[in-house]
Amino acid sequence: MIKSLKLLLLFLAVSATYASKLDVELQNYIARFQFKPVPRPTGINRDIYNLGKKLFSEVEISGNRNISCASCHDPKLGTSDALPLSLGEDGKTIIARNSPALFNLDHPEMRMLFWDGRVSYDERAEAYTTPSEVLNGDYPERWDITDELGSALAAQALFPILNHEEMRGQKGTNEIADAKSDEEAWERIMRRLLGKKEYQELFKKAFPKAMELNIGHLGNALAHFQKFEFSSTNTPWDRYLRGQIQALSEAEKRGAIIFSTKGRCIVCHGRTILGGNAMANIAAPQIGPGKDIRNNDQGRFEVTNEERHRYVFRAPPLRNVALTAPYFHSGAYETLMDVVNHYAGGIKSLDEYNSKWLEKFEKTTYKQKIYVETNHYRLFRKKEDAHPVIKRNMIRLTQSEKEDLVLFLTKSLTDPKFESLKNKKSLNKR
């Protein structure tokens, strides 16, 4: 606390010529909630980076050679795909969840990945939790793979390629899809890559000491590339936190204060990357195929089978959130104002959800009607289990406060490095 007070006094002393009452108030919240600028990553290994960059756009890692990581995580679309729900490897199947952005995913505060947190890494114990038992625990069966990973982000990279709808392809269509285990599928992917001279050379350069290459090296390279390529450290908010008091307008400062107070965003979106680790049921509308025959998606409950995890999803980090629409795990909302209105409406937002905006995707991308959850029992369960802030309708904002909050989210948290890519031609290829 003493250190935070000293930083506050130093900030105000340096900025005395420019500081406003809003700055004084905002600096108190910065100290209280430990808001910090995202540090620039260091220690890049160019050979590993180059391999990861190549793999990120490589269709050979998909079963039918028709989709890559970049297909659903296009840098020119905010590292997502600008769709409510992604399309699978066949270009027709609608995936159950929205494609999440990739900014700052290697930050230490990012301990869980995927919307349901099914991949995590305990750095102290050097232990992983994943959908594949051979990688999990203090003494994993496939320690040769986990020894090469080094982060949750590296482990996460191993699972989209196993999903039959996302990248692997349906059984009977290719040798990877027909593999009888995760390990066999990974081995076949590596065999396919290392059958090419270019990849033999790239892997050898990246990992010259490796006695035998495995899927862990692939995950390591993809994570290393993402760590540096999608590091977002230069938003106006980051510059303000570094002492550039004029980086934010007065309206943006008001928005940052609302973010920290009446908006209650801080409950799940705090510290350095403003999210990424907290998980909550925010009564998000369910659209799309879901995870079961009833088109239901119960979030983390699908992983743990614990009642307290029903409809709980991870709160994403918020750098460049303006570039990553649509929003929530199901891509249910088109704009950030829609998101703010959802929170302000509490659980009533579920009953009042308007899906009309989805029609443009139904007529073009999906060529079918998108399922929207209206079952009263499931809506009731979701509302009953909702986070208290939502269930008790604790977010009360005026229209002008909503506008200031959206301005903060839209302008203050957007990195010019990635905003400049927005209007360029998409790299998405199928």
Secondary structure, DSSP 8 states (H G I E B T S, - for coil): -HHHHHHHHHHHHHTTTT--HHHHHHHHHHHHTT-----------HHHHHHHHHHHT-GGGSTTS---HHHHSBGGGTTB-SSSS-B-TTSS-B-SS-----TTTTSTT--EESTT--EEEETTTTEEE-S-GGGBBSS-TTHHHHTTT-SHHHHHTTSGGG-IIIII--TTS-TTTT-SSHHHHHHHHHHHHHTSHHHHHHHHHH-TT-SS--HHHHHHHHHHHHHHHT----SHHHHHHTT-GGGS-HHHHHHHHHHHTTT-GGGTS-TTTT-SS-EE------BSS-SSTT----BTHHHH--GGGTTBEE----TTGGGS-SBTTTT-BSSHHHHHHHHHHTTHHHHT---GGGHHHHHTTS-S---B---HHHHHHHHHTS-HHHHTT-----HHHHHHHHHIIIIIT--HHHHTTTTS------
